[in-house]
């Protein structure tokens, strides 16, 4: 009989524990499981932040694994934003990963089977944010961009590591 009550308790509490306790109503909120979402790009603020509309819901999106120069880091911030605008089509697929401390959706932006996050690193328009990235593809792409002197790697300076510039 004890086994019956243990199974019953787990059955009743498991769905509650797996729901979004933050109340956002988004199916991916609070989940670390990658979910693919078809989205329309509404605007691009800088080289690692955009606003998207997925299933009728507007979301502020932070690109996973990368950190682009801030808009105040001129001319690097504007160049990074403009590059992301050039390579981003109107419709994208988001591989949702998580939410950051500001409540933004964090994900990888895919367009025609290509990761725009990796494309930003490859073009030297963003650095790998090691603190938040365990994906081995990113450091290899950044090394190549550095060797070729692309984008922010064309000159020395804090534009290469935006998190250091912010300090």
Buried (B, 14 or more C-beta within 10 A) or exposed (E): EEEEEEEEEEEEEEEEEEEBEEEBEBBBBBBEEBBEBEBBBBEBEBBBBBBBEBEEBEBBBBBBBBBBBBBEBEEBBBBBBBBBEEBBEEEBBBBBBBBEEEEBBBBBBBBEEEBBBBBBBBBBBBBBBBEBBEBEBBBEBBEBBBEEEBBBBBEEEBBBBBBEBEE
